Amino acid sequence: MSLGEHLVELRKRLLISAIAIVVAMVAGWFLSDWVWDMLRQPIEIIAAERGRNAQINYDDVTGAFDLKLKISMFIAVFLASPVWLYQIWAFLSPGLSGKEKRWGVAFLGSALPLFLFGAYVGWSIIPNIVRVLTSFGSDEDALFLSARGYLDFSTKLLLAVGVGFVIPVFIVLLNFVGILSAKAIFKGWRIAILCIILFAAITTPAADVMSMFLLAGPMIVLYFLAGGIAWVHDKRLAKRRAAEFAEYDLDSDAPSPEATA
């Protein structure tokens, strides 16, 4: 394909992705109230348990509409993820070999569930994080939170944790393409655990140790699971190479037709 044909193909894939997101926004619009009720539950719990004046405020007249639109867009990106991920794959796949296509399908098939699982873990630790962060203020003080700021905090946390859970898939992919061996993965386990704990500590507040371990635990398990998959792949690859070398040695030791004559 020429450069112009590539650009036309890219425009087609982007258009399909945009249409899918817009259609998903319709469903997201109806789900936005439920999602917002779930996100602001920690504030309601603080108000009920501590008898504290805690509530979410809108800064301007259009604040409520803008918030509903943002939540709808956020939901639409999740709902339409199979479509736009496939469009990315459909644009890249013609330039890949058969083996690379299989790796790509496996990558997409595992990355999406792990991202959603990571977002769910982030969703489950948000109440603890909000409770800890707001506990530094006195119960006699009113807690007025900006709706826009609270939504940005929640969505960024969900995205960060979701991306963090996809990293083991990249580790496996690097192993399959021959860049990273299983030996190197297991050899660097101390550094990996330290990086995971630092990531969990940055994502969660320092005072909330429980949320940090709730986030770091599954990521450590996924790291060693990725190492196990890489170890199995390396063993199979070593056996295949040994068989190929043995077959080559047998062929090289066979007498030539001239020698037998």
Phi, psi and omega per residue, in radians:
M1 nan 2.494 3.073
S2 -1.358 3.011 3.137
L3 -1.097 -0.688 3.115
G4 -1.103 -0.714 3.121
E5 -1.158 -0.640 3.065
H6 -1.089 -0.730 3.137
L7 -1.157 -0.678 3.089
V8 -1.118 -0.748 3.117
E9 -1.104 -0.715 3.111
L10 -1.106 -0.738 3.109
R11 -1.076 -0.697 3.123
K12 -1.096 -0.778 -3.132
R13 -1.161 -0.694 3.118
L14 -1.157 -0.664 3.141
L15 -1.140 -0.762 3.121
I16 -1.103 -0.725 3.126
S17 -1.110 -0.742 -3.138
A18 -1.129 -0.707 3.120
I19 -1.113 -0.732 3.134
A20 -1.090 -0.703 -3.141
I21 -1.200 -0.706 3.121
V22 -1.114 -0.743 3.105
V23 -1.118 -0.713 3.125
A24 -1.173 -0.448 3.106
M25 -1.143 -0.488 3.086
V26 -1.104 -0.813 3.070
A27 -1.161 -0.657 3.116
G28 -1.110 -0.558 3.109
W29 -1.087 -0.729 -3.137
F30 -1.339 -0.421 3.125
L31 -1.573 -0.192 -3.016
S32 -1.097 -0.672 3.141
D33 -1.109 -0.727 3.117
W34 -1.134 -0.759 3.130
V35 -1.109 -0.739 -3.138
W36 -1.159 -0.654 3.078
D37 -1.094 -0.669 3.120
M38 -1.210 -0.678 -3.104
L39 -1.212 -0.581 -3.081
R40 -1.630 0.078 3.086
Q41 -0.991 -0.707 3.114
P42 -1.006 -0.617 3.116
I43 -1.172 -0.715 3.118
E44 -1.160 -0.622 3.106
I45 -1.153 -0.711 3.113
I46 -1.070 -0.750 -3.140
A47 -1.145 -0.638 -3.097
A48 -1.364 -0.751 -3.054
E49 -1.334 -0.658 -3.057
R50 -1.751 -0.081 -3.080
G51 1.085 0.571 -3.060
R52 -1.770 2.555 3.083
N53 -1.340 1.603 -3.106
A54 -2.147 2.201 3.141
Q55 -2.769 2.824 3.123
I56 -1.777 2.352 -3.068
N57 -2.062 2.658 3.047
Y58 -1.804 2.357 -3.016
D59 -1.372 -0.476 -3.063
D60 -2.536 -3.100 -3.071
V61 -1.156 -0.687 -3.095
T62 -1.541 0.106 -3.058
G63 -1.048 -0.770 -3.109
A64 -1.139 -0.723 3.128
F65 -1.171 -0.764 3.120
D66 -1.065 -0.694 -3.139
L67 -1.130 -0.787 3.129
K68 -1.085 -0.665 3.131
L69 -1.166 -0.736 3.131
K70 -1.131 -0.739 3.112
I71 -1.117 -0.699 3.108
S72 -1.083 -0.718 3.122
M73 -1.153 -0.729 3.137
F74 -1.092 -0.759 3.107
I75 -1.143 -0.691 -3.104
A76 -1.105 -0.659 3.119
V77 -1.085 -0.684 3.103
F78 -1.213 -0.827 -3.070
L79 -1.152 -0.652 -3.094
A80 -1.565 0.098 -3.089
S81 -1.022 -0.678 3.082
P82 -1.057 -0.597 -3.100
V83 -1.264 -0.918 -3.068
W84 -1.265 -0.466 3.025
L85 -1.189 -0.673 3.100
Y86 -1.153 -0.656 3.132
Q87 -1.133 -0.662 3.042
I88 -1.086 -0.764 3.137
W89 -1.134 -0.738 -3.128
A90 -1.135 -0.533 3.113
F91 -1.305 -0.612 -3.072
L92 -1.560 -0.486 -2.971
S93 -1.084 -0.588 -3.137
P94 -1.045 -0.427 -3.139
G95 -1.616 0.117 -3.090
L96 -1.869 2.698 3.063
S97 -1.388 3.054 -3.124
G98 -1.076 -0.745 3.132
K99 -1.168 -0.717 3.124
E100 -1.125 -0.602 3.082
K101 -1.130 -0.721 3.117
R102 -1.117 -0.711 3.096
W103 -1.119 -0.709 -3.141
G104 -1.120 -0.728 3.108
V105 -1.108 -0.754 3.118
A106 -1.117 -0.662 3.135
F107 -1.118 -0.860 -3.134
L108 -1.144 -0.671 -3.116
G109 -1.168 -0.469 3.128
S110 -1.710 -0.524 -3.085
A111 -1.199 -0.694 -3.100
L112 -1.135 -0.866 3.096
P113 -1.075 -0.662 3.137
L114 -1.169 -0.659 3.100
F115 -1.121 -0.760 3.126
L116 -1.162 -0.654 3.090
F117 -1.142 -0.703 3.078
G118 -1.105 -0.696 3.086
A119 -1.106 -0.637 3.099
Y120 -1.147 -0.713 3.088
V121 -1.087 -0.751 3.081
G122 -1.070 -0.690 3.096
W123 -1.049 -0.698 -3.067
S124 -1.289 -0.429 -3.114
I125 -1.690 -0.119 3.127
I126 -1.017 -0.783 3.135
P127 -0.999 -0.732 3.122
N128 -1.130 -0.715 -3.126
I129 -1.134 -0.796 3.137
V130 -1.105 -0.719 -3.125
R131 -1.097 -0.735 -3.113
V132 -1.224 -0.801 -3.085
L133 -1.135 -0.635 -3.129
T134 -1.440 -0.175 -3.127
S135 -1.293 -0.231 3.137
F136 -1.290 -0.305 3.064
G137 -1.541 2.650 3.137
S138 -1.218 2.542 3.119
D139 -1.144 -0.347 3.111
E140 -1.356 -0.270 -3.130
D141 -1.560 2.496 3.087
A142 -1.315 2.531 3.132
L143 -1.979 1.755 3.118
F144 -1.913 1.998 -3.110
L145 -1.898 2.418 3.060
S146 -1.233 2.280 -3.134
A147 -1.063 -0.713 -3.127
R148 -1.160 -0.785 -3.136
G149 -1.141 -0.686 3.141
Y150 -1.177 -0.677 3.101
L151 -1.172 -0.741 3.114
D152 -1.066 -0.739 3.109
F153 -1.049 -0.796 -3.082
S154 -1.187 -0.801 -3.095
T155 -1.191 -0.673 3.109
K156 -1.122 -0.667 3.110
L157 -1.143 -0.775 3.131
L158 -1.068 -0.761 -3.134
L159 -1.173 -0.728 -3.130
A160 -1.093 -0.797 -3.138
V161 -1.186 -0.691 3.100
G162 -1.055 -0.777 3.113
V163 -1.143 -0.673 3.129
G164 -1.047 -0.598 -3.137
F165 -1.342 -0.246 3.137
V166 -1.529 -0.292 -3.084
I167 -0.973 -0.726 3.094
P168 -1.004 -0.515 3.091
V169 -1.151 -0.694 3.069
F170 -1.104 -0.642 3.114
I171 -1.086 -0.796 3.110
V172 -1.110 -0.715 3.138
L173 -1.096 -0.721 3.098
L174 -1.118 -0.591 3.084
N175 -1.197 -0.740 -3.096
F176 -1.165 -0.517 3.124
V177 -1.566 0.035 3.040
G178 1.526 0.216 -3.128
I179 -1.528 -0.619 -3.045
L180 -2.254 2.191 3.139
S181 -1.597 2.816 3.094
A182 -1.122 -0.600 3.105
K183 -1.057 -0.731 3.130
A184 -1.203 -0.607 3.124
I185 -1.117 -0.838 -3.126
F186 -1.283 -0.521 3.126
K187 -1.165 -0.563 -3.122
G188 -1.703 0.467 -3.064
W189 -1.142 -0.582 -3.140
R190 -1.138 -0.793 3.126
I191 -1.135 -0.680 -3.132
A192 -1.104 -0.800 3.139
I193 -1.113 -0.693 3.099
L194 -1.077 -0.758 3.129
C195 -1.135 -0.687 3.125
I196 -1.120 -0.768 3.137
I197 -1.134 -0.693 3.089
L198 -1.107 -0.723 3.105
F199 -1.091 -0.771 3.118
A200 -1.131 -0.658 -3.141
A201 -1.202 -0.627 3.114
I202 -1.251 -0.697 -3.106
T203 -1.220 -0.661 3.141
T204 -1.823 2.760 3.113
P205 -1.172 2.601 -3.062
A206 -1.066 -0.556 -3.092
A207 -1.363 -0.274 -3.083
D208 -1.697 1.403 -3.103
V209 -1.187 -0.636 -3.111
M210 -1.068 -0.810 3.127
S211 -1.126 -0.610 3.123
M212 -1.089 -0.773 3.132
F213 -1.263 -0.583 3.072
L214 -1.103 -0.534 3.117
L215 -1.481 -0.737 -3.073
A216 -1.258 -0.602 -3.077
G217 -0.992 -0.993 3.127
P218 -1.072 -0.576 -3.138
M219 -1.193 -0.650 3.092
I220 -1.157 -0.744 3.103
V221 -1.057 -0.750 3.134
L222 -1.148 -0.590 3.115
Y223 -1.118 -0.824 3.136
F224 -1.231 -0.526 3.040
L225 -1.133 -0.713 3.071
A226 -1.100 -0.691 3.076
G227 -1.112 -0.668 3.098
G228 -1.120 -0.735 3.096
I229 -1.109 -0.716 3.106
A230 -1.131 -0.652 3.132
W231 -1.131 -0.775 3.094
V232 -1.079 -0.730 3.135
H233 -1.129 -0.732 -3.135
D234 -1.144 -0.667 3.115
K235 -1.131 -0.771 3.115
R236 -1.106 -0.706 -3.139
L237 -1.149 -0.690 3.125
A238 -1.142 -0.724 3.106
K239 -1.107 -0.723 -3.134
R240 -1.120 -0.735 3.138
R241 -1.179 -0.681 3.120
A242 -1.104 -0.709 3.111
A243 -1.136 -0.694 3.122
E244 -1.144 -0.725 3.124
F245 -1.163 -0.681 3.120
A246 -1.122 -0.725 3.102
E247 -1.133 -0.653 3.124
Y248 -1.169 -0.695 3.129
D249 -1.141 -0.684 3.114
L250 -1.120 -0.716 3.131
D251 -1.149 -0.650 -3.108
S252 -1.278 -0.478 3.129
D253 -1.436 -0.249 -3.123
A254 -1.172 2.410 -3.129
P255 -1.190 2.565 3.138
S256 -1.374 2.791 3.127
P257 -1.034 -0.590 -3.120
E258 -1.180 -0.665 -3.107
A259 -1.190 -0.679 3.136
T260 -1.212 -0.547 3.116
A261 -1.232 nan nan
